[in-house]
Amino acid sequence: MTATHCVKDTENQIIGFLVDGVFYTDYNIKENIQYIENLFLSEKGDIVTNENLPKCTYQQAVNGVKYQLIAQENYFQRDIQEELLCWKQDALHKVLQLEGSRQIGKTTELLKFAYAQYEYIIYISLFEDSYQFTEVLRCGCTPLEMEKYCRRAQLPHFVNSRKTIIIIDEIQVSPMVYNSIRMIRANLDCDLIVTGSYLGQTLNKEFFQPAGTVAYLYMYPLSFSEFCRIFEKEDLLKTLDLYGGEENASLCKKDLENRESCAGYNELYKLYELYKKIGGYPEAVKAYAKTHNIVKCYEVIENLLITFEKESRNYFRESKEPLIFRTVYTEALKEMCREKRGTGSKLVETITGMTKTEIAVNSPKQMISRTEISNAVAWLGYSGIIGECGLYNNGDVNDYIPARRLYYMDCGIASYVAEQTALPKDNIDGFLSENFVYTELMRLYKKRAGEKLVKGESPCFSIYGGYELDFMILGKDNTIYGLEVKTNTGAPASLKVFIDKKLVDRGIVAKKTTGGHSEQFDTIPIYMVGVRFPYI
C-alpha cells in the first residue's frame, strides 16, 4: 500500500492521507503504519514520508468525490436544496427536522447538501448505530465523546464548529436520541439535522417535543415543476403565457390538439399526463427514464407500498391493523370517487364507519373496530402516504373544518391504487386530476413563513347548499380564489354559483386548455395550478 496524497483541513493541518485512492485518518494511519510503504513514524510519533507528497484538502479528497458519486446516481435537481441552504444561513441556528414519506430522497438530498456545504460530515443511521452514538449521549454528548465517536467511525478529528454537520437518520427508532435533541444542540456548536420516514411515531408519549429548538421542513415526492426540470421543460412551465393570449375562456380539446401555436402547451400536457400516472417518487421516475414503461414504474410503487406495510407493522398497536392497512387506502380512493357531491361528508368518518364486510381482511371471522381502522388511516397520514383536505363550510373561509377529505400525496400511488379497482374510468380520471391539483396546492401551504402565498393549514374544498367547489384558496392578501377542476367540456356550475353569491373574489377553471379570460372566471392549464399561483 502506498500513500499518494497528504490530506489537510482548511487550517492547513494534516488530518490524514490518501492511500491507494482511499482516505485514512492520521490516527488510523498510525495504527497501521507498517502496511504503508512510504510512511513512517518519527521518534516523536509524527507521521513522516520519504517523498514530497502532493497536498489536497479533505473537501477535494473525500467530500467532493462522494458528492460526484451521489449526484451522478441521483441526478434530479430538487428544490429542497434551496430550502436547506436558507436554513444553514439562518442566524437562529436551530436544529432542522426534515420530514417526509419513505423513499422520496430525504437521505440522498441531505448527503448531497452536506458534501457540498460542509467540511466534516457525521452521518448516523439509528437503524444500525454501528458506532454507538447512543453511548455519546449517555456520556453527556461532549466534544470529547464526539471525538471518541469519530475515531470509532474512522472519521477525521471532531471539529466543534459549524464546519461540521451531524445528520441523524431514522431518529424515530430511538426515543432516547430524539429526547436528547436539546442536549446535543446545547453542548455542540455544529449544525444538526434529524430526519426519518415515520416521524409520526414521535407523537407517542415516549417522545418529548423539543419546542423552540427545532425548525421544520417537509419534503415531498418530485413536484410537477421538478419533474419538468428533468425533461428540460421547467422554463417553459414557468414562462408560457398562463392565458394563452386568447380572449376566449378556453379552447376545446380538438382545437388544442390541432393548433400549431399550442405546441408548448401540448408538450407540458403530455408531461402532466405522464406525471399523473407515475408520480414523483424518484425510483419510479428513474424506472421510466430507463425503460419508458409505466408498468415498470408501477412495480416500483408496488414494492414501495409492500415495504411500507411491512415496516409499519412495527408501529401499530393492535394486531389486526396491518391486515386492513392496504384495504384502507384502497377504500379511500373508492369513497372519493363515489362520494355524493355537495354533502361535505367527512371521508375519515365514512371509512371508519364501514362494517367488517365492507373492509375485508385475511380472515373474515375477525371483527374490525372503528379504532383499528381509524388508527390505520391516521398512520397513513403521519407517514406521508395520504394528506388531509379541509372544508370551508358554506363558502365561508372563517368557518374552517379540518380533515373532511383525503387525497394521496403522490399521483403515482393514486394511479396505481386506481388500477386495482373496477371504478368507471371517468370517475377515476376526475379523481386523479383533483389529486394532482391537491398535491400541487399542498406545497404552497408547506412553504416557509416568509415565502407562503396562502393562508391556512391545508387546501380546502367548499360547499354551499347542494353545490361543491373543488378547492377554495385564501391568498396572503386575503383574495379568495375559487378553483374548479374540469376533465370534460361541461360548464363549471358550482364555480358560477360561488361567483354569483360573491363567495369568491376570483374564479379559476383548471383543465386541458391554453388558458383564457371570460366575464366571470379565468381558465388556466391544469398543470400550472401550483407553480403559477396566484395566477397573474
N, C-alpha and C positions, 0 to 999 in steps of 0.2 A: 504494500500500500504506500502511496506517495502523496504528500501534501502538495497542492498546486497553487493555492492562494491563501493569503493571510486575511482574515475577516476582521474588520474593525467596526465599532459603532460610530455614531455621529460625534462623539467626543474624542475620536481617534484612539480609543482604547481597544486592544486586541481582545476579542471575545470568542475566537475560535479559528478553525481552518477548514478549507475545502480539501477533502481527502478523496481522490478519485471521483470528484464531482459531487461528493456528499458532505454536508456541513456537520462538523463535530464541535461541541463546545470546548473551551480551553480545559475545563476540569475533566471532561471525557477523554480528551487527548492525553492528559497526564496519566490517567488510569490505564491507558492502552498504548503508551509511547513506544513500547518495544515492537509493536506491529507496524510502525510507520518509518519508512526507510530514511527520510531526510529530516526528521525532527528528533530533538534530544532535550534532556533536562539539564540545566546548568547546576552548579553547586548550590545556588540559591533557590533552586526549584523552579526557575523560569523555563519556558519553552523556547528553544533556540533552533536555528536551522543553518545548514552549511550552504544554503543558496539564498539568493536575493529574490524571495518570492514576491510576485505581484500582489498588490493590495486591492481589496474591494470592500464595499460596505455590506452589512447584513441585508439591507434592502435589496441590493443587487444580487447577492449570492443566494438568498432564500426567498424573501417575500416577493420579489419581482418574478422569480421563476414560478413560484406557486400561483401567483396571480395569473400569469400567462396560461398555465395549465388549466386552471379552473375556468378562465374566460373562454378558452377555446372549446371546452366541453359544454359550457353553458353560455352561449353567445348572445342570449337575449339581453337587451339593454332595458333595465327595469327602472321605473320611476322611484322606487324605494331608495335608490342610491342618493337622490337629491334630498330626500327626507332625512336619511341618515347623516348626511353632511351638515344639514341645518342643525340637527341635534348635537353633533360634535362641536359646532361653533357657538352653541348657546352658552352664554355666560353662567347660567344657573347650574350647569354641570350635574344634571340629575342622572340617576340610573335609568337606562332605557329598557322597557319591556316591550318586545316585539311579539305581537300576537298574530295568529292566522292558522288556517287549517293545515292538515298534513300534506306534504309533498307539493307545496306551492313555491318552494325555493327559498325559504327563510334562511336556512343554514348556508346555502350557496351564496346568497346575496350578502349575508353578514361577513363571510370569509372574503369575498371579493372586496367589500368595503374595507375590511381590516388590513388586508395585504396592500391595498393602495394607499391607505391613510396613516398607518402606524408603523413604528419601528419594531415593536415587540408585540406578538400576539400569543395570548394564552387561551386556548380553546379547550373547554371542559364539557364532555358529554356525561351527564349523570346516569345514563343508561348503563355505562360501564364504570366510570370513575376509576380508570385504570391506575391512576397515580395518587389516589386517596386525597382528593380535595377536601372531603369532609373532615379529614384529620387536621387540615389547616384551620378550619373553623373551630374545631374542638380546642385547639391550642391558642385561640384568640385572634386569628387572622392578622398577624403582624407581618411587616416586611420580611422578617427573618423566616417566618413559617412559609411565606411565599417563595423565598429563595430556596428553601428545602424542597418545596414542591417542584420548582423549575429544575432542580438537579435530578429529582426522580423522573421527571418528564423529558430529560435531556434537552432542555431549553436553555437559552442564554441566561446569564445572571439576571435576577429580577431587578427591574428599574422602576422605582416607585414614583412615577410621574405620568403625565398624560401622553408620553411617548408610547405607553403600554395600554393595551386594551385587553380586558378579560371578557370572554364570551362564555356564558354558562347555558348550555343547551339542555332541553328536556328537564327544565327545573321543576316541573310538576311532579317528577318522580320522588323528590325529597322535600317534605315539609321543613326539615331541619335547615336545608340550604336556603329555601325560599324565605324562611323566617329570619335568616341571617343577612338579608339584603342591606338593612340599615347598618349593621355592624361592618360589613365589607366596605360600604360607602364611607363610613366614618373613619375607618382605620387605614384605608389606602387612598392614594391620590390618583390612581389610574382610572381610565374610563371603564365602565361596566355595562354590559348588555346581557339581559336574561331573555330566554325565549323557550318555546315549547309548542307542541302541536295540540295539547289537550289542557290548556291553561284554565278551562272551566273547572278542572279539578281543584284549583287553588281557592275556589269559593267554599270548600269544605271547612269545617271548624278547626281542623288541624293547622290551617294556614292563616297567618296573620297578615293583613294587607298593609304594606309599607307606605301609608298615605303621606304625601308631601315629599317623599324621597324619589319617586318614580315618575318618569314621563312615559306616555304610551303611544305606540304606533301600531296600526293594524295593516297587515299585508294580505292582499287578495291574489287569486289567480290573475293571469295577464288580463289587463283591460283591453277593450277593443282598440284603443289608441296604441297600446304596446304591441298588440297583435299586428296592426297595420305597419308598425315600425319594422317588424321582421320582414315584411314584404315591400319595404321602402315606399309605403303609401301614407305615412303619418302626416307629412307636409300637405298632401292632397286633402286629407281628412280635416286638417285644421285651417286650410285656406280656401277650399272650394266654397263658392257662394252658397250660403245657407238657404237662400230663397230662389236660387236658380236664375235670377234676373227675369223671372216671369211675373206677369201681372195676375195670372190665374192662381187659384188656391193650390192646385196640383195638376199633374199630368196623369192621364190614365196609364195603366200598366203597359198597354200596347204602344202608346206613344213613347214612353220612357225607354222601352227596349229598342225601338227603331230609330230614334233620333241620334244622328251622329254627334250633335253637340252635347249629348248626355254621356259621353264616353267615360269621363271621370266619375260620375255618379254610378254608372254601371259597374265600374271596377270596384268601387267601395261596397256596392250592394252585394256583389259576388263574395267579397271577403266577409261581409256581415253574415251571409247565409252559411259560409263555411264555419265562422266563429260560433254561430248559434248551434251548430251541430257538434263541434269538437271542444268548444270551450277554451279555457285559458290555463289549464294545468300544464306546466312546462313539458312533462314527459309525453303527454298526449300531443302537444304541438310538435315536439321533436319527431314523434312517430309519423305524423302527417308529412313533415318536411322530408323524411327519409323514404316514405312509401307512397304518399298521396292516396292513401287508402283509409277511409273513415272507419272501416271495421277494425283496423289495427288500433286506431285511436280509442274505440270502444273497449277493446281488450285491455288497454292501459287503464281506462276508467274502471272497468270491472275489477281488475286486480287491486286498484286503489281502494275501492269500496270493500272488497274482501279483507284486505289488510286493516282497513279502518274498523270493520266489525270485530275482527279478532283482537285488535289492540284495545278496543273499547270495553271488552269483557272485563278488563282489569278495574274499570271504574264503576260498573253497575253494582248496585246494592242488592237487587233482587235477582234470583236465579233465572227467571223467565224472560227478563228484559232483553238479553241477547237474541232470544228466539224470535221476538217480534220486531227486532230492530229494522231489518230491511223492509218488512211489510209496512212499517210506519211511514217511511219516506216514500214508498210507492203510493200509499193511500193519500198522502199529502198532495201528490200530483193529481190523482183521480178526483179528489174533492175540489181542487182548484179548477179543474176542467168542467165539472158538472155543477159547481156551486150556483145556486139561484141568485142572479144578479139583483141588486137593489135591496138586499136584506141586511148586508153588513154582518152576517153571522160570523161568529168567531171560529176560525178554522181549527185552532188548537182544541177548543171545546168540542167541535164536531168529531174530531178524531178520537179524543179521549172518551167520548160518549158511545163509541161503537161497541157492539156486542162481540162476544168471542167468535161468533160465526162470521162476522164481517172482517175481523182480523184473525187470520189463520196462523197457527204455529205448527211446529213439527208434530206435536201430539194434540189432536182435537179434544182430548179429555182434560187438558189443562185449562183452568179458569184464568182469565186475564183481568186484572184490576185496572181501574182508571188511573191509579197512581203509577202502576208499572208503565202504562202507555205514556202518561204524562212525563215520566222520567226519561223515557226514550226520546220523546220529542224535544225536551229541554236539552238533552245531551247533544242532539243533532245541532241545536243552536249554539251551544257552548263550543262545539268542535268546528264550527265554521262551515258545516255542510248546508244548513239552511239559515235563512235570515228572516226577521220579522218585519212586517209592514203594518203601520198603524192606520187609524181611521180618524179623519176629520169629520165628525158627525154633523149631519145636516149642512154641510158646506161651510162649517164654522171652524176656522183654524185655532180658535181658542177652546174648542170642545174636542180635545185630543184623547183618543182611547188607544193604548198601545196593543201591539201583537194581535191584530184582528185577522191577519192573513200571513201565510208562509210562502216564501219563494226559495229556490235553490240559489246558492251563492256562486255557482258555476253553471254556465249554459250547457257545457258538455255533460255534466251529471244529469241535468234536467232532461236533455235529449236522450241520453242512454236509458234513463228510467222510463221515459215515454215510450221508447221502443219495446219495452217489456209489457206494455198494456195493449188492450184492444179498443181503446178510445177512438172516436172518429177523428180523422185527420184534421178537419177544420178546427175542432176543439183543441187539439194538440198544437197546431200552428199558432193559434191565438194565444195559448198559454206561454209557449216558448218565446214569442215576441214580447209579451209582457214581462217574462222572466229576464230577458235581455235588458229591457228598459230598467227594471228594478236594480239589477247588478250595476249598471252604469250610474244610476242616480245614487245608489248607496255610497259610492265612492265620494260623492260631494259632501255627504254628511260626516265622513270619517277624516276629512282633511284637518290639518292643524288649525287652531282657532283663528290665527291671523289670515288664513287663506280660504276660510269657509265662505261660500257664496249663498248658503242656505241657512235657515233656522230650523231647529227641531232635532229629534233624535234619529229619525229614520224616514224613508219615503212613506207617504200615506196615500191611501185612496179616499174617496168621499162618497157619501150617499145623500140624496135629497129626495124625499118621497120615494117613488119607485125607480129613481134614476141613480145610476152609479158611474162615477168618474174614475178612470183607471188610476190616475195619480194627481195629487194636488200638492204643489210645492210653494213654500213660503220663502221668498228670496231675502237676502240680508237687508235689503232696502224696504222690506215689508210688501213688495209686489207679490200678489198671489197668482200663481200660474196654474191653469187647468190643463192637464195633458191627457189626451185620448190616443190610445194605440189602435191603429186600424190595420187589418190584414185583408180587407175587402174594399169594394168601392162604395159602400154604403155611407150615408151621411152620419156625422158624429152627433147623434141625437142628444146624448147625455151632456156633452160639452155645450151644446146650444142652450140647453136648459140652464146650466150653471151660468152661462154668459148673460142670458136674459134676466136671470134673478140677481145679477150683479154680485155673484158669489166669488167670481174670479176677475182679476184685472186683465189678464191676457190668456187667450185660448190658443192652445197648440195641438195640432194633429200630427202624430208621428207615423209615417207609413213609407211605402216604396214610392218615392217621388223625387223630383229635383227641388221641391220646395216652392212656396209662393205665398201671396197675400190675398185675403178676401176682406170684406167689410167686417165680418165678425171674428175671424180667427186666422192664424197663420198656419202654414203647413211646412214641415221640415222632414228631411230624410231621417228615418228611424235610427240609423247608426250614428247620428250626431247628437242624440239626446243628452249624453253626459259630457262629452268633450267640448261642446259648443254652448253650454248653458252660461249665461242667461239669454241666449238666442238673439244676439244683437249683431 
